[in-house]
Structures are given as C-alpha cells and as structure tokens.
C-alpha cells in the first residue's frame, strides 16, 4: 500500500538517484549507499521495479541497467499507508461496488453517481484526502 500512496502523492521523498548496472543475486541486492530499513525504489529493472525496503531479500535474480532511488519516507507517511491499508481491508469491497444502496424483497438499487454528488466516498483517496494533502506534490514533478 505504501507504494500506491507514494505514487498517488506524486512524492517519493527522494534523497538521491544512483544510475548504473545492478545485480540481484540470491534474491538480494547490495547497495552500500542505503541504511538498514531504508526505503528505495528500483526503476529500469525487468523483474524488480518498485518500492523496496533495504535489505530486500525477495527480489528476482537479474542484472539490469537502471536507477536506484534513495528515499527518506517519513514515519508519518508509513503510518498513513498502514491506516489506509486497514481502512481498505474493512471498506474496500463496499466502496468498489457500483451501487450506493440496495434492498431486497421487492428489489431496488441506487447506482453510485460518477461525480460523487451524493457525498459518498469513492475510495481511500477520498477517505484520507485531508491527511494525504499534507504530503502531495504537483503533477508533472516526478521526483
């Protein structure tokens, strides 16, 4: 969920980018510029693109030319992603439904409006909008 949140925020909390050829062997990658438990993002890999926590031990072996982004994700954002994951676990199925309400017996339903005029939530992005906005970066600013 943290990767989805960072992507939604358009904010990776980037410290620096290392370009080069990297090797993943026995499921891990050695990156001397990272600290234990620090998040990093791989870009340009065939099998391992995405967000990881160092030392990652579940990667797919490969050698790739790409970049490794060193990140400094605040604890508050990690905690926010955990809260969102818990909310998704509880509410995700209901929010994903195209129906706002249903009843049975004589059967009737109301379809959710696309514009969200009804005041209902359309997902975790709406439910956590206030907390997410504190960390958001403008679109078009990738790093």
N, CA, C and O atoms as a GROMACS GRO file, in nm:
protein
  572
    1UNK      N    1   0.083  -0.120   0.000
    1UNK     CA    2   0.000   0.000   0.000
    1UNK      C    3   0.087   0.126   0.000
    1UNK      O    4   0.048   0.228  -0.057
    2UNK      N    5   0.204   0.119   0.064
    2UNK     CA    6   0.289   0.239   0.070
    2UNK      C    7   0.327   0.287  -0.070
    2UNK      O    8   0.327   0.408  -0.096
    3UNK      N    9   0.357   0.195  -0.160
    3UNK     CA   10   0.393   0.236  -0.295
    3UNK      C   11   0.276   0.306  -0.364
    3UNK      O   12   0.295   0.405  -0.434
    4UNK      N   13   0.155   0.254  -0.345
    4UNK     CA   14   0.036   0.318  -0.403
    4UNK      C   15   0.018   0.458  -0.347
    4UNK      O   16  -0.015   0.551  -0.421
    5UNK      N   17   0.040   0.474  -0.219
    5UNK     CA   18   0.025   0.605  -0.155
    5UNK      C   19   0.129   0.703  -0.211
    5UNK      O   20   0.094   0.816  -0.245
    6UNK      N   21   0.255   0.661  -0.219
    6UNK     CA   22   0.360   0.749  -0.271
    6UNK      C   23   0.332   0.788  -0.416
    6UNK      O   24   0.352   0.903  -0.455
    7UNK      N   25   0.285   0.692  -0.494
    7UNK     CA   26   0.251   0.720  -0.634
    7UNK      C   27   0.135   0.820  -0.641
    7UNK      O   28   0.137   0.914  -0.720
    8UNK      N   29   0.033   0.799  -0.556
    8UNK     CA   30  -0.081   0.890  -0.553
    8UNK      C   31  -0.038   1.032  -0.512
    8UNK      O   32  -0.088   1.131  -0.566
    9UNK      N   33   0.052   1.039  -0.418
    9UNK     CA   34   0.101   1.169  -0.370
    9UNK      C   35   0.194   1.235  -0.471
    9UNK      O   36   0.221   1.355  -0.462
   10UNK      N   37   0.244   1.156  -0.567
   10UNK     CA   38   0.348   1.203  -0.658
   10UNK      C   39   0.468   1.254  -0.578
   10UNK      O   40   0.533   1.351  -0.616
   11UNK      N   41   0.495   1.186  -0.467
   11UNK     CA   42   0.604   1.225  -0.378
   11UNK      C   43   0.672   1.099  -0.327
   11UNK      O   44   0.614   1.022  -0.251
   12UNK      N   45   0.795   1.078  -0.371
   12UNK     CA   46   0.873   0.960  -0.330
   12UNK      C   47   0.969   0.992  -0.217
   12UNK      O   48   1.038   0.903  -0.169
   13UNK      N   49   0.975   1.119  -0.173
   13UNK     CA   50   1.066   1.162  -0.067
   13UNK      C   51   1.210   1.127  -0.107
   13UNK      O   52   1.286   1.066  -0.032
   14UNK      N   53   1.243   1.168  -0.228
   14UNK     CA   54   1.369   1.136  -0.291
   14UNK      C   55   1.486   1.209  -0.226
   14UNK      O   56   1.480   1.329  -0.201
   15UNK      N   57   1.593   1.133  -0.198
   15UNK     CA   58   1.716   1.190  -0.146
   15UNK      C   59   1.818   1.203  -0.260
   15UNK      O   60   1.876   1.309  -0.280
   16UNK      N   61   1.838   1.092  -0.333
   16UNK     CA   62   1.930   1.092  -0.446
   16UNK      C   63   1.901   0.973  -0.536
   16UNK      O   64   1.833   0.879  -0.497
   17UNK      N   65   1.955   0.981  -0.658
   17UNK     CA   66   1.937   0.873  -0.755
   17UNK      C   67   2.075   0.821  -0.795
   17UNK      O   68   2.166   0.898  -0.827
   18UNK      N   69   2.089   0.688  -0.793
   18UNK     CA   70   2.211   0.622  -0.839
   18UNK      C   71   2.182   0.551  -0.970
   18UNK      O   72   2.093   0.466  -0.977
   19UNK      N   73   2.256   0.585  -1.075
   19UNK     CA   74   2.241   0.522  -1.205
   19UNK      C   75   2.353   0.421  -1.224
   19UNK      O   76   2.464   0.441  -1.175
   20UNK      N   77   2.324   0.313  -1.297
   20UNK     CA   78   2.428   0.216  -1.326
   20UNK      C   79   2.374   0.080  -1.356
   20UNK      O   80   2.255   0.062  -1.384
   21UNK      N   81   2.462  -0.017  -1.350
   21UNK     CA   82   2.426  -0.156  -1.370
   21UNK      C   83   2.427  -0.223  -1.234
   21UNK      O   84   2.526  -0.216  -1.161
   22UNK      N   85   2.317  -0.289  -1.200
   22UNK     CA   86   2.300  -0.350  -1.069
   22UNK      C   87   2.271  -0.499  -1.086
   22UNK      O   88   2.210  -0.540  -1.185
   23UNK      N   89   2.316  -0.578  -0.990
   23UNK     CA   90   2.295  -0.722  -0.994
   23UNK      C   91   2.217  -0.767  -0.871
   23UNK      O   92   2.254  -0.737  -0.758
   24UNK      N   93   2.110  -0.841  -0.896
   24UNK     CA   94   2.035  -0.906  -0.790
   24UNK      C   95   2.076  -1.052  -0.793
   24UNK      O   96   2.062  -1.120  -0.895
   25UNK      N   97   2.128  -1.099  -0.680
   25UNK     CA   98   2.176  -1.236  -0.672
   25UNK      C   99   2.124  -1.301  -0.545
   25UNK      O  100   2.129  -1.241  -0.438
   26UNK      N  101   2.074  -1.422  -0.557
   26UNK     CA  102   2.014  -1.494  -0.444
   26UNK      C  103   1.904  -1.412  -0.377
   26UNK      O  104   1.887  -1.417  -0.255
   27UNK      N  105   1.830  -1.337  -0.458
   27UNK     CA  106   1.715  -1.262  -0.407
   27UNK      C  107   1.746  -1.131  -0.340
   27UNK      O  108   1.656  -1.065  -0.288
   28UNK      N  109   1.873  -1.090  -0.338
   28UNK     CA  110   1.906  -0.963  -0.272
   28UNK      C  111   2.001  -0.880  -0.358
   28UNK      O  112   2.063  -0.930  -0.452
   29UNK      N  113   2.011  -0.754  -0.324
   29UNK     CA  114   2.096  -0.659  -0.394
   29UNK      C  115   2.178  -0.584  -0.289
   29UNK      O  116   2.125  -0.543  -0.186
   30UNK      N  117   2.306  -0.567  -0.316
   30UNK     CA  118   2.392  -0.494  -0.223
   30UNK      C  119   2.398  -0.349  -0.267
   30UNK      O  120   2.441  -0.318  -0.378
   31UNK      N  121   2.355  -0.261  -0.179
   31UNK     CA  122   2.353  -0.118  -0.206
   31UNK      C  123   2.418  -0.045  -0.088
   31UNK      O  124   2.348  -0.010   0.007
   32UNK      N  125   2.549  -0.022  -0.093
   32UNK     CA  126   2.622   0.035   0.022
   32UNK      C  127   2.579   0.176   0.059
   32UNK      O  128   2.613   0.225   0.167
   33UNK      N  129   2.506   0.243  -0.029
   33UNK     CA  130   2.461   0.380   0.000
   33UNK      C  131   2.329   0.384   0.077
   33UNK      O  132   2.279   0.492   0.108
   34UNK      N  133   2.273   0.265   0.110
   34UNK     CA  134   2.147   0.259   0.186
   34UNK      C  135   2.173   0.213   0.328
   34UNK      O  136   2.269   0.142   0.356
   35UNK      N  137   2.085   0.254   0.418
   35UNK     CA  138   2.088   0.210   0.556
   35UNK      C  139   1.984   0.100   0.577
   35UNK      O  140   1.887   0.091   0.501
   36UNK      N  141   2.003   0.017   0.677
   36UNK     CA  142   1.907  -0.087   0.710
   36UNK      C  143   1.771  -0.024   0.737
   36UNK      O  144   1.761   0.076   0.808
   37UNK      N  145   1.667  -0.083   0.679
   37UNK     CA  146   1.527  -0.039   0.689
   37UNK      C  147   1.495   0.087   0.609
   37UNK      O  148   1.386   0.143   0.624
   38UNK      N  149   1.587   0.134   0.526
   38UNK     CA  150   1.559   0.249   0.442
   38UNK      C  151   1.486   0.204   0.317
   38UNK      O  152   1.516   0.099   0.260
   39UNK      N  153   1.389   0.283   0.274
   39UNK     CA  154   1.315   0.252   0.152
   39UNK      C  155   1.395   0.296   0.030
   39UNK      O  156   1.467   0.396   0.033
   40UNK      N  157   1.380   0.219  -0.078
   40UNK     CA  158   1.441   0.254  -0.204
   40UNK      C  159   1.349   0.210  -0.317
   40UNK      O  160   1.265   0.122  -0.300
   41UNK      N  161   1.367   0.273  -0.431
   41UNK     CA  162   1.285   0.242  -0.548
   41UNK      C  163   1.377   0.201  -0.663
   41UNK      O  164   1.473   0.271  -0.693
   42UNK      N  165   1.346   0.089  -0.726
   42UNK     CA  166   1.418   0.044  -0.843
   42UNK      C  167   1.338   0.084  -0.968
   42UNK      O  168   1.218   0.062  -0.975
   43UNK      N  169   1.408   0.143  -1.065
   43UNK     CA  170   1.347   0.183  -1.191
   43UNK      C  171   1.437   0.133  -1.304
   43UNK      O  172   1.557   0.159  -1.304
   44UNK      N  173   1.379   0.061  -1.399
   44UNK     CA  174   1.454   0.014  -1.514
   44UNK      C  175   1.486  -0.134  -1.510
   44UNK      O  176   1.557  -0.185  -1.597
   45UNK      N  177   1.434  -0.204  -1.412
   45UNK     CA  178   1.455  -0.348  -1.400
   45UNK      C  179   1.343  -0.420  -1.473
   45UNK      O  180   1.232  -0.368  -1.486
   46UNK      N  181   1.371  -0.540  -1.519
   46UNK     CA  182   1.267  -0.621  -1.582
   46UNK      C  183   1.176  -0.681  -1.475
   46UNK      O  184   1.054  -0.684  -1.491
   47UNK      N  185   1.236  -0.729  -1.365
   47UNK     CA  186   1.160  -0.803  -1.265
   47UNK      C  187   1.136  -0.731  -1.133
   47UNK      O  188   1.046  -0.770  -1.059
   48UNK      N  189   1.214  -0.629  -1.100
   48UNK     CA  190   1.213  -0.575  -0.965
   48UNK      C  191   1.176  -0.429  -0.951
   48UNK      O  192   1.196  -0.370  -0.845
   49UNK      N  193   1.121  -0.369  -1.056
   49UNK     CA  194   1.080  -0.229  -1.045
   49UNK      C  195   0.984  -0.212  -0.928
   49UNK      O  196   0.898  -0.297  -0.904
   50UNK      N  197   1.000  -0.103  -0.855
   50UNK     CA  198   0.907  -0.073  -0.748
   50UNK      C  199   0.977  -0.037  -0.619
   50UNK      O  200   1.098  -0.019  -0.614
   51UNK      N  201   0.896  -0.026  -0.516
   51UNK     CA  202   0.941   0.015  -0.383
   51UNK      C  203   0.987  -0.106  -0.303
   51UNK      O  204   0.922  -0.211  -0.304
   52UNK      N  205   1.100  -0.091  -0.234
   52UNK     CA  206   1.155  -0.198  -0.151
   52UNK      C  207   1.212  -0.138  -0.024
   52UNK      O  208   1.234  -0.017  -0.015
   53UNK      N  209   1.236  -0.223   0.074
   53UNK     CA  210   1.299  -0.184   0.200
   53UNK      C  211   1.431  -0.259   0.210
   53UNK      O  212   1.436  -0.380   0.188
   54UNK      N  213   1.537  -0.187   0.245
   54UNK     CA  214   1.670  -0.246   0.249
   54UNK      C  215   1.698  -0.312   0.383
   54UNK      O  216   1.666  -0.254   0.486
   55UNK      N  217   1.756  -0.430   0.386
   55UNK     CA  218   1.796  -0.511   0.271
   55UNK      C  219   1.678  -0.594   0.220
   55UNK      O  220   1.614  -0.666   0.296
   56UNK      N  221   1.652  -0.584   0.092
   56UNK     CA  222   1.544  -0.662   0.029
   56UNK      C  223   1.596  -0.803   0.004
   56UNK      O  224   1.707  -0.821  -0.046
   57UNK      N  225   1.517  -0.903   0.040
   57UNK     CA  226   1.560  -1.043   0.024
   57UNK      C  227   1.464  -1.123  -0.064
   57UNK      O  228   1.478  -1.245  -0.077
   58UNK      N  229   1.365  -1.055  -0.122
   58UNK     CA  230   1.265  -1.126  -0.202
   58UNK      C  231   1.265  -1.083  -0.348
   58UNK      O  232   1.163  -1.093  -0.417
   59UNK      N  233   1.380  -1.035  -0.396
   59UNK     CA  234   1.390  -0.989  -0.534
   59UNK      C  235   1.415  -1.107  -0.628
   59UNK      O  236   1.456  -1.215  -0.584
   60UNK      N  237   1.390  -1.085  -0.756
   60UNK     CA  238   1.416  -1.187  -0.858
   60UNK      C  239   1.554  -1.161  -0.916
   60UNK      O  240   1.587  -1.048  -0.955
   61UNK      N  241   1.636  -1.266  -0.923
   61UNK     CA  242   1.773  -1.252  -0.972
   61UNK      C  243   1.776  -1.197  -1.115
   61UNK      O  244   1.703  -1.244  -1.203
   62UNK      N  245   1.862  -1.098  -1.136
   62UNK     CA  246   1.883  -1.039  -1.268
   62UNK      C  247   1.996  -0.937  -1.258
   62UNK      O  248   2.033  -0.893  -1.149
   63UNK      N  249   2.049  -0.900  -1.372
   63UNK     CA  250   2.138  -0.785  -1.384
   63UNK      C  251   2.066  -0.686  -1.473
   63UNK      O  252   2.018  -0.722  -1.581
   64UNK      N  253   2.058  -0.561  -1.428
   64UNK     CA  254   1.986  -0.460  -1.505
   64UNK      C  255   2.060  -0.328  -1.503
   64UNK      O  256   2.136  -0.298  -1.411
   65UNK      N  257   2.037  -0.250  -1.606
   65UNK     CA  258   2.088  -0.113  -1.611
   65UNK      C  259   1.968  -0.023  -1.584
   65UNK      O  260   1.869  -0.025  -1.657
   66UNK      N  261   1.979   0.056  -1.480
   66UNK     CA  262   1.867   0.141  -1.441
   66UNK      C  263   1.909   0.235  -1.330
   66UNK      O  264   2.024   0.276  -1.320
   67UNK      N  265   1.812   0.267  -1.246
   67UNK     CA  266   1.839   0.358  -1.135
   67UNK      C  267   1.785   0.300  -1.005
   67UNK      O  268   1.688   0.224  -1.003
   68UNK      N  269   1.850   0.340  -0.898
   68UNK     CA  270   1.802   0.310  -0.764
   68UNK      C  271   1.783   0.444  -0.694
   68UNK      O  272   1.877   0.522  -0.680
   69UNK      N  273   1.662   0.468  -0.653
   69UNK     CA  274   1.629   0.593  -0.585
   69UNK      C  275   1.641   0.571  -0.435
   69UNK      O  276   1.580   0.480  -0.380
   70UNK      N  277   1.719   0.654  -0.371
   70UNK     CA  278   1.732   0.652  -0.226
   70UNK      C  279   1.622   0.741  -0.170
   70UNK      O  280   1.610   0.857  -0.208
   71UNK      N  281   1.539   0.686  -0.081
   71UNK     CA  282   1.423   0.758  -0.030
   71UNK      C  283   1.435   0.782   0.120
   71UNK      O  284   1.503   0.708   0.191
   72UNK      N  285   1.368   0.886   0.165
   72UNK     CA  286   1.358   0.916   0.308
   72UNK      C  287   1.210   0.937   0.340
   72UNK      O  288   1.165   1.049   0.361
   73UNK      N  289   1.135   0.826   0.342
   73UNK     CA  290   0.990   0.832   0.365
   73UNK      C  291   0.965   0.857   0.513
   73UNK      O  292   1.009   0.778   0.597
   74UNK      N  293   0.895   0.966   0.548
   74UNK     CA  294   0.869   0.996   0.689
   74UNK      C  295   0.783   0.888   0.756
   74UNK      O  296   0.699   0.826   0.692
   75UNK      N  297   0.805   0.867   0.884
   75UNK     CA  298   0.727   0.768   0.959
   75UNK      C  299   0.578   0.800   0.952
   75UNK      O  300   0.495   0.709   0.950
   76UNK      N  301   0.544   0.928   0.948
   76UNK     CA  302   0.403   0.967   0.942
   76UNK      C  303   0.338   0.917   0.812
   76UNK      O  304   0.219   0.882   0.813
   77UNK      N  305   0.412   0.913   0.704
   77UNK     CA  306   0.357   0.865   0.577
   77UNK      C  307   0.345   0.713   0.578
   77UNK      O  308   0.249   0.657   0.525
   78UNK      N  309   0.443   0.646   0.639
   78UNK     CA  310   0.435   0.500   0.653
   78UNK      C  311   0.313   0.464   0.738
   78UNK      O  312   0.239   0.371   0.706
   79UNK      N  313   0.293   0.538   0.846
   79UNK     CA  314   0.178   0.516   0.934
   79UNK      C  315   0.047   0.543   0.860
   79UNK      O  316  -0.050   0.469   0.877
   80UNK      N  317   0.044   0.648   0.780
   80UNK     CA  318  -0.073   0.680   0.700
   80UNK      C  319  -0.105   0.565   0.604
   80UNK      O  320  -0.222   0.528   0.588
   81UNK      N  321  -0.003   0.510   0.540
   81UNK     CA  322  -0.024   0.397   0.448
   81UNK      C  323  -0.078   0.276   0.523
   81UNK      O  324  -0.162   0.203   0.470
   82UNK      N  325  -0.033   0.253   0.646
   82UNK     CA  326  -0.085   0.143   0.727
   82UNK      C  327  -0.232   0.166   0.762
   82UNK      O  328  -0.312   0.073   0.759
   83UNK      N  329  -0.266   0.291   0.796
   83UNK     CA  330  -0.406   0.325   0.825
   83UNK      C  331  -0.494   0.305   0.702
   83UNK      O  332  -0.606   0.255   0.712
   84UNK      N  333  -0.442   0.342   0.586
   84UNK     CA  334  -0.517   0.325   0.462
   84UNK      C  335  -0.537   0.177   0.432
   84UNK      O  336  -0.646   0.136   0.391
   85UNK      N  337  -0.434   0.097   0.454
   85UNK     CA  338  -0.446  -0.048   0.430
   85UNK      C  339  -0.552  -0.109   0.521
   85UNK      O  340  -0.630  -0.193   0.476
   86UNK      N  341  -0.556  -0.067   0.647
   86UNK     CA  342  -0.658  -0.117   0.739
   86UNK      C  343  -0.797  -0.073   0.695
   86UNK      O  344  -0.892  -0.151   0.701
   87UNK      N  345  -0.810   0.051   0.650
   87UNK     CA  346  -0.938   0.103   0.601
   87UNK      C  347  -0.981   0.025   0.477
   87UNK      O  348  -1.098  -0.011   0.464
   88UNK      N  349  -0.888   0.000   0.386
   88UNK     CA  350  -0.918  -0.077   0.264
   88UNK      C  351  -0.966  -0.217   0.298
   88UNK      O  352  -1.060  -0.268   0.236
   89UNK      N  353  -0.902  -0.280   0.396
   89UNK     CA  354  -0.940  -0.414   0.439
   89UNK      C  355  -1.086  -0.416   0.485
   89UNK      O  356  -1.162  -0.509   0.457
   90UNK      N  357  -1.124  -0.311   0.556
   90UNK     CA  358  -1.259  -0.303   0.613
   90UNK      C  359  -1.363  -0.254   0.511
   90UNK      O  360  -1.475  -0.304   0.509
   91UNK      N  361  -1.327  -0.156   0.429
   91UNK     CA  362  -1.425  -0.088   0.345
   91UNK      C  363  -1.407  -0.104   0.195
   91UNK      O  364  -1.494  -0.063   0.118
   92UNK      N  365  -1.297  -0.161   0.153
   92UNK     CA  366  -1.263  -0.164   0.011
   92UNK      C  367  -1.367  -0.227  -0.078
   92UNK      O  368  -1.398  -0.174  -0.185
   93UNK      N  369  -1.423  -0.339  -0.036
   93UNK     CA  370  -1.521  -0.409  -0.119
   93UNK      C  371  -1.648  -0.326  -0.137
   93UNK      O  372  -1.703  -0.320  -0.247
   94UNK      N  373  -1.694  -0.265  -0.030
   94UNK     CA  374  -1.816  -0.184  -0.038
   94UNK      C  375  -1.795  -0.061  -0.126
   94UNK      O  376  -1.883  -0.024  -0.204
   95UNK      N  377  -1.679   0.002  -0.115
   95UNK     CA  378  -1.651   0.122  -0.194
   95UNK      C  379  -1.635   0.087  -0.341
   95UNK      O  380  -1.671   0.167  -0.427
   96UNK      N  381  -1.581  -0.032  -0.371
   96UNK     CA  382  -1.561  -0.073  -0.510
   96UNK      C  383  -1.692  -0.107  -0.580
   96UNK      O  384  -1.697  -0.112  -0.703
   97UNK      N  385  -1.797  -0.130  -0.504
   97UNK     CA  386  -1.926  -0.165  -0.561
   97UNK      C  387  -1.982  -0.047  -0.641
   97UNK      O  388  -1.968   0.068  -0.600
   98UNK      N  389  -2.045  -0.075  -0.755
   98UNK     CA  390  -2.106   0.034  -0.833
   98UNK      C  391  -2.237   0.082  -0.772
   98UNK      O  392  -2.297   0.178  -0.823
   99UNK      N  393  -2.283   0.018  -0.665
   99UNK     CA  394  -2.410   0.052  -0.605
   99UNK      C  395  -2.391   0.133  -0.478
   99UNK      O  396  -2.304   0.103  -0.395
  100UNK      N  397  -2.474   0.235  -0.463
  100UNK     CA  398  -2.472   0.315  -0.342
  100UNK      C  399  -2.561   0.250  -0.236
  100UNK      O  400  -2.529   0.254  -0.117
  101UNK      N  401  -2.672   0.191  -0.280
  101UNK     CA  402  -2.760   0.121  -0.187
  101UNK      C  403  -2.836   0.012  -0.261
  101UNK      O  404  -2.858   0.020  -0.381
  102UNK      N  405  -2.875  -0.088  -0.187
  102UNK     CA  406  -2.954  -0.198  -0.242
  102UNK      C  407  -3.058  -0.236  -0.138
  102UNK      O  408  -3.039  -0.213  -0.019
  103UNK      N  409  -3.167  -0.293  -0.183
  103UNK     CA  410  -3.261  -0.356  -0.091
  103UNK      C  411  -3.315  -0.480  -0.159
  103UNK      O  412  -3.313  -0.491  -0.282
  104UNK      N  413  -3.362  -0.572  -0.079
  104UNK     CA  414  -3.412  -0.697  -0.136
  104UNK      C  415  -3.558  -0.713  -0.099
  104UNK      O  416  -3.612  -0.630  -0.027
  105UNK      N  417  -3.621  -0.816  -0.146
  105UNK     CA  418  -3.765  -0.833  -0.130
  105UNK      C  419  -3.827  -0.788  -0.260
  105UNK      O  420  -3.844  -0.868  -0.352
  106UNK      N  421  -3.862  -0.661  -0.268
  106UNK     CA  422  -3.914  -0.604  -0.393
  106UNK      C  423  -3.800  -0.557  -0.482
  106UNK      O  424  -3.826  -0.498  -0.587
  107UNK      N  425  -3.681  -0.579  -0.448
  107UNK     CA  426  -3.555  -0.541  -0.508
  107UNK      C  427  -3.555  -0.400  -0.564
  107UNK      O  428  -3.638  -0.364  -0.648
  108UNK      N  429  -3.464  -0.323  -0.516
  108UNK     CA  430  -3.440  -0.189  -0.566
  108UNK      C  431  -3.292  -0.158  -0.543
  108UNK      O  432  -3.232  -0.212  -0.450
  109UNK      N  433  -3.234  -0.074  -0.623
  109UNK     CA  434  -3.094  -0.036  -0.603
  109UNK      C  435  -3.075   0.106  -0.649
  109UNK      O  436  -3.154   0.158  -0.727
  110UNK      N  437  -2.972   0.170  -0.602
  110UNK     CA  438  -2.933   0.302  -0.647
  110UNK      C  439  -2.788   0.293  -0.692
  110UNK      O  440  -2.702   0.248  -0.617
  111UNK      N  441  -2.764   0.334  -0.814
  111UNK     CA  442  -2.627   0.331  -0.865
  111UNK      C  443  -2.550   0.452  -0.817
  111UNK      O  444  -2.605   0.562  -0.809
  112UNK      N  445  -2.425   0.431  -0.785
  112UNK     CA  446  -2.337   0.540  -0.740
  112UNK      C  447  -2.318   0.637  -0.855
  112UNK      O  448  -2.298   0.596  -0.969
  113UNK      N  449  -2.323   0.765  -0.826
  113UNK     CA  450  -2.302   0.866  -0.931
  113UNK      C  451  -2.154   0.884  -0.958
  113UNK      O  452  -2.072   0.876  -0.866
  114UNK      N  453  -2.121   0.909  -1.083
  114UNK     CA  454  -1.980   0.925  -1.121
  114UNK      C  455  -1.919   1.051  -1.064
  114UNK      O  456  -1.799   1.054  -1.038
  115UNK      N  457  -1.997   1.153  -1.044
  115UNK     CA  458  -1.944   1.280  -0.994
  115UNK      C  459  -1.933   1.288  -0.844
  115UNK      O  460  -1.885   1.388  -0.791
  116UNK      N  461  -1.976   1.186  -0.774
  116UNK     CA  462  -1.972   1.182  -0.629
  116UNK      C  463  -2.051   1.296  -0.564
  116UNK      O  464  -2.011   1.350  -0.461
  117UNK      N  465  -2.164   1.333  -0.627
  117UNK     CA  466  -2.250   1.437  -0.571
  117UNK      C  467  -2.322   1.389  -0.446
  117UNK      O  468  -2.376   1.469  -0.371
  118UNK      N  469  -2.323   1.260  -0.425
  118UNK     CA  470  -2.400   1.202  -0.315
  118UNK      C  471  -2.332   1.214  -0.180
  118UNK      O  472  -2.392   1.185  -0.077
  119UNK      N  473  -2.204   1.258  -0.179
  119UNK     CA  474  -2.132   1.268  -0.053
  119UNK      C  475  -2.073   1.137  -0.008
  119UNK      O  476  -2.017   1.129   0.102
  120UNK      N  477  -2.082   1.032  -0.089
  120UNK     CA  478  -2.024   0.904  -0.052
  120UNK      C  479  -1.877   0.901  -0.093
  120UNK      O  480  -1.834   0.977  -0.180
  121UNK      N  481  -1.802   0.814  -0.030
  121UNK     CA  482  -1.660   0.802  -0.058
  121UNK      C  483  -1.637   0.713  -0.180
  121UNK      O  484  -1.706   0.613  -0.198
  122UNK      N  485  -1.542   0.750  -0.263
  122UNK     CA  486  -1.507   0.671  -0.380
  122UNK      C  487  -1.380   0.591  -0.359
  122UNK      O  488  -1.330   0.532  -0.455
  123UNK      N  489  -1.326   0.586  -0.241
  123UNK     CA  490  -1.206   0.507  -0.215
  123UNK      C  491  -1.121   0.571  -0.108
  123UNK      O  492  -1.156   0.673  -0.050
  124UNK      N  493  -1.006   0.507  -0.084
  124UNK     CA  494  -0.918   0.557   0.021
  124UNK      C  495  -0.867   0.698  -0.010
  124UNK      O  496  -0.836   0.774   0.082
  125UNK      N  497  -0.859   0.733  -0.139
  125UNK     CA  498  -0.814   0.866  -0.175
  125UNK      C  499  -0.907   0.973  -0.120
  125UNK      O  500  -0.862   1.078  -0.074
  126UNK      N  501  -1.039   0.946  -0.125
  126UNK     CA  502  -1.136   1.040  -0.069
  126UNK      C  503  -1.137   1.034   0.084
  126UNK      O  504  -1.141   1.138   0.150
  127UNK      N  505  -1.134   0.914   0.138
  127UNK     CA  506  -1.143   0.897   0.283
  127UNK      C  507  -1.026   0.961   0.356
  127UNK      O  508  -1.041   1.007   0.469
  128UNK      N  509  -0.909   0.965   0.293
  128UNK     CA  510  -0.788   1.017   0.358
  128UNK      C  511  -0.736   1.145   0.294
  128UNK      O  512  -0.621   1.183   0.314
  129UNK      N  513  -0.821   1.210   0.217
  129UNK     CA  514  -0.780   1.329   0.143
  129UNK      C  515  -0.710   1.433   0.229
  129UNK      O  516  -0.605   1.486   0.190
  130UNK      N  517  -0.764   1.464   0.344
  130UNK     CA  518  -0.704   1.566   0.431
  130UNK      C  519  -0.563   1.531   0.474
  130UNK      O  520  -0.475   1.616   0.472
  131UNK      N  521  -0.542   1.407   0.514
  131UNK     CA  522  -0.408   1.365   0.557
  131UNK      C  523  -0.313   1.350   0.439
  131UNK      O  524  -0.193   1.375   0.452
  132UNK      N  525  -0.364   1.310   0.323
  132UNK     CA  526  -0.280   1.295   0.205
  132UNK      C  527  -0.233   1.430   0.152
  132UNK      O  528  -0.119   1.441   0.105
  133UNK      N  529  -0.318   1.530   0.158
  133UNK     CA  530  -0.285   1.660   0.101
  133UNK      C  531  -0.161   1.723   0.163
  133UNK      O  532  -0.092   1.800   0.096
  134UNK      N  533  -0.132   1.691   0.287
  134UNK     CA  534  -0.013   1.748   0.353
  134UNK      C  535   0.116   1.706   0.283
  134UNK      O  536   0.217   1.775   0.294
  135UNK      N  537   0.114   1.594   0.212
  135UNK     CA  538   0.235   1.537   0.153
  135UNK      C  539   0.237   1.541   0.000
  135UNK      O  540   0.334   1.498  -0.061
  136UNK      N  541   0.132   1.591  -0.062
  136UNK     CA  542   0.116   1.585  -0.207
  136UNK      C  543   0.212   1.680  -0.279
  136UNK      O  544   0.239   1.791  -0.232
  137UNK      N  545   0.262   1.634  -0.395
  137UNK     CA  546   0.341   1.719  -0.486
  137UNK      C  547   0.260   1.739  -0.613
  137UNK      O  548   0.175   1.658  -0.647
  138UNK      N  549   0.287   1.846  -0.681
  138UNK     CA  550   0.217   1.877  -0.806
  138UNK      C  551   0.246   1.773  -0.912
  138UNK      O  552   0.356   1.718  -0.918
  139UNK      N  553   0.148   1.744  -0.994
  139UNK     CA  554   0.167   1.654  -1.108
  139UNK      C  555   0.267   1.718  -1.204
  139UNK      O  556   0.273   1.840  -1.217
  140UNK      N  557   0.344   1.634  -1.269
  140UNK     CA  558   0.446   1.683  -1.358
  140UNK      C  559   0.582   1.694  -1.291
  140UNK      O  560   0.684   1.710  -1.359
  141UNK      N  561   0.583   1.687  -1.157
  141UNK     CA  562   0.708   1.687  -1.082
  141UNK      C  563   0.730   1.542  -1.040
  141UNK      O  564   0.675   1.498  -0.939
  142UNK      N  565   0.809   1.467  -1.116
  142UNK     CA  566   0.822   1.322  -1.096
  142UNK      C  567   0.897   1.288  -0.968
  142UNK      O  568   0.860   1.193  -0.900
  143UNK      N  569   1.001   1.361  -0.935
  143UNK     CA  570   1.089   1.320  -0.827
  143UNK      C  571   1.060   1.388  -0.697
  143UNK      O  572   1.128   1.362  -0.597
   0.00000   0.00000   0.00000
